Amino acid sequence: MAEPYDLVVRSRRAVLPAGVRGAAVAVRAGRIAAVRPYDAELGARAETDLGEVALLPGLVDTHVHVNEPGRTHWEGFATATRAAAAGGVTTILDMPLNSLPPTVDVAALAVKRAAAAGQCWVDVGFWGGAIPGNLAGLRALHTAGVFGFKCFLSPSGVPEFPPLGDAELRAVFAEVAGFGGLVVVHAEAPGLLAEPSGATYPDFLASRPGEAERRAVQSVIAAARDTGARAHILHVSSASCLEPLADAQRDGVAVTAETCPHYLTLTAEEVGGPEFKCCPPIREAANRDALWRGLESGVLTCVVSDHSPAPADLKVPDFAAAWGGISSLQLGLPVVWSEAAGRGYGLRDVVRWMAEGPAALAGLDRKGAIAEGADAGLVAFDTEAGFTVSAGDLYHRNPITPYHGRKLTGVVRRTWLRGHLVEDRPRGEFQ
């Protein structure tokens, strides 16, 4: 007789690459060993039948600021990854800032890994950073295992991670193209940004116009076209970027782009206090609607959190002074599902944007899909259940959120990492 599987999870609504259907997913040694019909007879040491509760692949969030070490009072690996698991995310990629030191050389990467060791409730990988002066070390950082290199074209908000000028950007693209790497870019043109003229949200929004994003995206596209490097535009907030991105993609330029839950659900018209502040900013409702069309068309391929927390004393007193960053790692799936379902999109779309797309961006071949041979990251997601967001229920270190009090649809019931329920201890591995 065949050796029994370690686990079988059944659902009448499993989100598979071919569509949503009934399935029995069998796990052995941390991998998906078989995907069979819902009522297939399979021997297993443990079995769970979800019935009508949907079974999704574990989400992949490629844009998370963990901040440890150095600013661990902002966020840390234990708290961030607990929040991720609670939100159905089984893999995160940590950004090279705002930790101290930033991940801009091999020694700093070693410090980051040492800080994370033993604390991670989900799998974790790391981005490197490209800043003025570290060009010669990018290849070594790539060899050491980072997934690519983040850079800014405008000030990052922290002095230890300065932006690249035009010539420096071109040099980074040429260097990274030489070893087949990836450059991910915070794209806002500095010449079009200004200090807010006042402390209100309209003042802040006017200080970071959509044209600043569009102009920067055009610069990145030109650099990618001329050097052959792969480029990815982070957190697109302005729909004005969609046209140049679509044109470049049709022309064969290796450029992709993402957006975030807050740009797809929140609007400038409803912004409350500084907990809504982020860079680039939340824009008007018509712009939000256009971003959804960008996802539908495939110009935007990923929806990721840009989880960027800070202590409460940095989120006050107003939009001029507050730290810009939204924490949504635990809430991204229900936030996006609530809006997507109301717009006629299905679970297959959400999985494509929040699991498959980010996994493909990072080259995580065993992540983001319920398929034989994939890592057994699985999520039981009750699409019909509703809840009201309470900041006090969030696991991240500083539970500040613009979603507090918001009614959402969709509850993560269980999360499995390599076939183990995420419930008793950290089991995350480095990617």
C-alpha positions in Angstrom: 0.0 0.0 0.0 1.1 3.6 -0.7 2.4 5.6 2.2 -0.3 7.8 3.6 -0.2 11.5 3.0 0.6 13.8 5.9 -2.4 15.9 5.3 -5.4 16.1 3.0 -7.4 19.3 2.8 -10.7 19.2 0.9 -12.8 22.1 -0.4 -15.7 22.4 -2.8 -14.2 25.8 -3.8 -10.4 25.3 -4.3 -8.8 28.0 -6.3 -6.6 26.1 -8.8 -4.6 27.5 -11.8 -7.4 26.1 -14.1 -10.2 27.7 -12.0 -12.4 27.3 -8.9 -13.6 23.7 -8.4 -13.9 21.0 -5.8 -10.6 19.4 -4.9 -8.7 17.3 -2.4 -5.2 18.6 -1.9 -2.8 16.0 -0.5 0.5 17.1 1.2 3.6 15.1 1.8 6.9 16.4 3.3 5.8 20.0 3.0 4.8 19.9 -0.7 1.6 19.4 -2.5 1.9 15.8 -3.6 -1.5 15.4 -5.4 -4.6 17.4 -6.4 -7.5 15.2 -6.8 -11.3 15.5 -7.1 -13.1 16.6 -3.9 -14.4 13.2 -3.0 -11.3 11.1 -3.9 -10.4 8.4 -1.5 -6.9 9.4 -0.1 -5.2 7.9 2.9 -3.8 10.5 5.2 -2.6 10.9 8.7 -4.8 14.1 9.1 -7.7 15.4 7.1 -9.7 18.6 7.0 -12.9 19.1 5.0 -13.6 22.8 4.5 -16.9 22.2 2.7 -17.9 25.5 1.0 -15.1 27.5 2.6 -12.7 28.4 -0.1 -9.1 27.0 -0.3 -6.5 29.4 -1.6 -2.8 29.1 -2.1 -0.8 31.0 0.5 -0.5 34.6 -0.6 2.9 36.1 -1.5 3.6 39.7 -0.4 6.7 41.0 -2.0 6.5 44.5 -0.4 6.9 44.4 3.3 8.9 46.8 5.6 9.8 44.7 8.7 12.3 47.3 10.0 14.2 45.0 12.2 17.0 45.5 13.3 17.4 49.1 14.1 13.8 50.3 14.1 12.3 47.2 15.7 10.0 49.4 17.8 8.3 50.2 14.5 7.9 46.5 13.5 9.7 43.2 13.8 9.9 39.8 12.3 7.9 38.0 14.9 5.0 40.5 14.8 5.0 41.1 11.1 5.0 37.4 10.2 2.3 36.6 12.7 0.2 39.3 11.1 1.0 37.9 7.6 -0.1 34.4 8.6 -3.3 35.7 10.1 -4.0 37.4 6.8 -3.4 34.3 4.7 0.1 35.4 3.6 2.7 32.5 3.7 5.6 34.3 2.1 6.9 37.8 2.5 9.9 39.7 1.0 11.4 42.2 3.3 12.4 45.7 1.9 16.0 46.9 2.5 14.8 49.9 4.5 13.8 51.1 7.2 16.1 48.8 9.1 19.5 49.8 10.4 21.7 48.9 8.7 19.8 49.0 5.4 20.4 45.9 3.3 22.8 47.5 0.9 25.8 45.1 1.2 26.5 41.4 2.1 27.4 42.2 5.7 24.0 44.0 6.2 22.2 41.1 4.7 23.8 38.8 7.2 22.8 41.1 10.1 19.2 41.0 8.8 19.1 37.3 8.5 20.5 36.9 12.0 17.8 39.2 13.4 15.1 37.2 11.7 16.4 33.8 12.6 13.9 31.7 14.6 11.3 34.5 14.7 9.4 34.0 11.4 5.9 32.5 11.3 5.9 32.5 7.5 8.7 32.2 4.9 10.8 35.3 4.4 13.1 36.5 1.6 15.0 39.8 1.3 15.4 42.6 -1.2 18.7 44.4 -1.5 19.1 48.1 -1.9 20.7 50.3 -4.6 22.0 53.6 -3.3 24.7 56.0 -4.3 28.1 54.4 -3.7 27.2 50.6 -3.6 27.2 49.9 -7.3 30.3 47.7 -7.1 28.7 45.5 -4.5 25.4 44.7 -6.2 26.6 41.5 -7.9 27.9 40.1 -4.5 24.6 40.9 -2.9 22.8 39.2 -5.7 25.0 36.1 -5.3 24.3 36.2 -1.5 20.6 35.7 -2.3 18.6 38.9 -2.5 15.7 38.9 -4.9 16.5 42.2 -6.5 17.4 45.8 -5.7 15.1 48.5 -4.5 15.9 52.1 -5.3 14.3 55.5 -5.0 14.3 58.4 -7.4 13.2 60.8 -4.7 14.0 61.0 -1.0 13.1 57.9 0.9 12.3 59.5 4.2 15.4 58.1 5.9 18.9 59.5 5.5 20.7 56.2 5.3 18.9 55.2 2.0 19.3 58.2 -0.4 17.9 58.3 -3.9 19.7 57.7 -7.2 20.2 60.4 -9.7 19.6 59.8 -13.4 23.1 58.8 -14.2 23.3 56.5 -11.1 20.0 54.9 -12.1 21.3 54.1 -15.5 24.5 52.7 -14.0 22.5 50.4 -11.7 20.4 49.2 -14.5 23.4 48.4 -16.7 25.1 46.6 -13.8 22.1 44.5 -12.8 21.3 43.6 -16.5 24.8 42.1 -16.6 23.8 39.3 -14.1 20.1 39.0 -15.0 18.8 40.7 -11.9 15.8 42.8 -11.1 15.4 46.5 -10.1 12.3 47.6 -8.2 11.7 51.3 -8.1 9.9 53.8 -6.0 9.0 56.0 -8.9 8.3 59.6 -8.1 10.2 62.3 -9.9 11.8 64.6 -7.3 11.5 67.8 -9.4 7.7 67.5 -9.3 7.4 67.0 -5.6 7.1 69.8 -3.0 6.7 70.4 0.6 3.0 70.5 1.5 1.7 74.1 1.7 -0.4 73.2 4.8 -1.3 70.4 7.2 -4.5 69.1 5.5 -4.8 66.1 3.2 -5.6 68.2 0.1 -2.3 70.0 0.8 -0.4 66.8 1.0 -2.0 65.3 -2.0 -1.2 68.4 -4.1 2.4 68.1 -3.1 2.8 64.7 -4.7 0.9 64.9 -8.0 0.3 62.0 -10.3 2.5 63.5 -12.9 5.5 62.9 -10.6 4.8 59.2 -10.8 4.2 59.2 -14.6 7.4 61.1 -15.3 9.4 58.8 -13.1 7.9 55.7 -14.7 8.8 57.0 -18.1 12.4 57.4 -16.9 12.5 53.8 -15.6 11.0 52.5 -18.8 13.7 54.3 -20.8 16.5 52.9 -18.6 15.1 49.4 -18.9 14.7 49.7 -22.7 18.3 51.0 -23.2 20.0 48.5 -20.9 17.8 45.4 -21.2 17.4 45.2 -17.4 14.3 43.9 -15.8 12.4 46.6 -13.9 9.3 46.7 -11.6 7.4 49.7 -10.6 6.4 49.7 -6.9 3.0 50.8 -5.4 1.5 52.5 -8.5 -1.1 55.0 -7.1 -1.6 57.2 -10.2 -3.6 55.8 -13.1 -1.7 58.1 -15.4 1.1 55.5 -15.2 -0.9 52.9 -16.9 -0.6 54.2 -20.5 3.2 54.4 -20.6 3.4 51.0 -18.9 1.1 49.4 -21.4 2.9 50.9 -24.3 6.3 49.7 -23.0 5.0 46.2 -22.3 3.6 46.0 -25.8 7.0 47.0 -27.1 8.7 44.2 -25.2 10.3 46.2 -22.5 10.9 44.1 -19.4 8.8 46.3 -17.0 6.0 45.2 -14.7 4.1 47.1 -12.0 2.1 46.6 -8.8 -0.5 48.4 -6.8 -1.7 48.1 -3.2 -4.9 47.5 -1.3 -5.2 51.0 -0.1 -5.1 52.5 -3.6 -7.8 50.1 -4.7 -10.2 50.7 -1.9 -9.6 54.0 -0.2 -10.1 57.4 -1.8 -9.0 61.0 -1.2 -12.6 62.0 -0.7 -12.9 59.8 2.4 -9.4 60.3 4.0 -9.6 60.9 7.7 -6.5 61.4 9.9 -2.8 60.8 9.3 -3.2 57.0 9.5 -4.2 57.4 5.8 -0.9 59.0 4.9 1.4 57.1 2.4 3.7 57.9 -0.4 2.7 58.0 -3.1 -0.7 59.2 -1.8 -4.2 57.8 -2.0 -5.9 59.6 -4.9 -9.5 60.3 -6.0 -12.2 57.8 -6.6 -12.0 58.0 -10.4 -8.3 57.2 -10.2 -9.1 54.2 -8.0 -11.5 52.9 -10.6 -8.9 53.2 -13.3 -6.4 51.2 -11.3 -8.9 48.3 -11.2 -9.0 48.5 -15.0 -5.2 48.3 -15.0 -5.4 45.1 -13.0 -8.1 43.6 -15.3 -6.0 44.4 -18.4 -2.9 42.9 -17.0 -0.8 46.1 -17.0 -0.6 45.8 -13.2 0.2 42.2 -12.2 0.5 42.3 -8.4 -1.4 43.6 -5.4 0.9 43.8 -2.4 0.7 45.6 0.9 3.6 48.0 1.1 3.2 47.3 4.8 5.1 50.3 6.4 4.3 50.7 10.1 5.5 53.3 12.5 4.8 54.1 16.2 1.8 56.2 17.1 4.0 59.2 17.9 5.2 59.3 14.3 1.7 59.3 12.9 0.7 62.7 14.4 -0.1 65.5 14.4 -1.0 66.3 10.8 -0.4 65.3 7.2 2.7 67.5 6.9 4.5 66.0 9.8 3.3 62.4 10.1 5.3 59.4 8.9 3.9 58.1 5.6 3.0 54.4 5.6 0.0 52.1 5.8 0.0 48.8 7.7 -2.3 46.3 6.0 -0.4 43.0 6.0 -3.1 41.2 8.0 -6.0 42.8 6.2 -5.0 42.8 2.6 -7.0 39.8 1.5 -10.4 40.7 3.0 -9.8 44.4 2.0 -9.2 43.4 -1.7 -11.9 40.7 -1.7 -14.5 43.0 -0.3 -13.9 45.5 -3.1 -13.2 42.9 -5.9 -16.4 41.0 -5.2 -18.4 44.2 -5.4 -16.9 44.9 -8.8 -17.7 41.5 -10.2 -14.2 39.9 -9.9 -13.8 36.4 -8.5 -11.4 34.5 -6.3 -9.4 33.4 -9.3 -8.6 37.0 -10.0 -7.6 37.8 -6.4 -5.3 34.8 -6.3 -3.7 35.8 -9.6 -3.0 39.3 -8.2 -2.0 38.4 -4.7 -0.3 35.0 -5.0 0.6 34.1 -8.6 1.7 37.6 -9.7 4.0 38.3 -6.8 5.5 34.8 -6.9 6.3 35.2 -10.6 7.8 38.6 -10.0 10.3 37.1 -7.4 10.8 33.9 -9.3 9.4 31.8 -6.4 8.5 28.9 -8.6 7.1 26.7 -5.7 4.8 29.5 -4.3 1.5 31.1 -5.2 -0.4 28.1 -6.6 -2.2 25.0 -5.6 -0.3 22.6 -7.8 1.6 19.4 -7.5 5.2 20.0 -6.5 4.4 23.4 -4.9 5.1 24.3 -1.3 2.0 23.5 0.7 1.1 27.0 1.7 -2.7 26.9 2.0 -5.4 29.3 3.2 -9.0 28.5 4.3 -10.9 31.7 3.4 -14.6 32.2 4.3 -15.8 34.5 1.5 -19.2 35.0 3.0 -18.3 35.9 6.6 -18.1 39.5 7.6 -16.3 41.4 10.3 -15.6 45.0 11.5 -11.9 45.9 11.6 -10.6 46.6 15.1 -7.1 47.9 15.4 -6.7 46.0 18.7 -7.1 42.7 16.9 -4.1 43.2 14.6 -0.8 41.4 15.3 1.6 43.9 13.9 3.6 45.8 16.5 1.9 49.2 16.2 -1.8 48.5 15.4 -2.6 51.7 13.6 -4.8 51.4 10.5 -7.0 53.5 8.3 -9.3 50.5 8.1 -10.3 50.7 11.8 -14.1 50.5 12.0 -14.5 49.4 8.4 -16.8 46.5 7.6 -15.2 43.9 5.4 -16.2 40.6 3.9 -14.0 37.5 4.0 -12.3 35.9 7.0 -9.1 33.8 7.0 -10.1 30.7 9.0 -6.8 28.8 8.9 -3.4 29.1 7.3 -1.0 26.2 6.6 2.7 26.6 6.0 4.2 23.5 4.3 1.3 21.5 5.5 1.5 22.7 9.2 -1.2 24.9 10.7 0.4 28.2 11.7 -0.7 28.2 15.3 1.9 27.0 17.8 5.4 28.2 16.9 7.4 29.9 14.1 8.2 27.5 11.2 9.2 30.0 8.6 12.2 29.5 6.4 14.5 31.9 4.5 13.9 31.9 0.7 
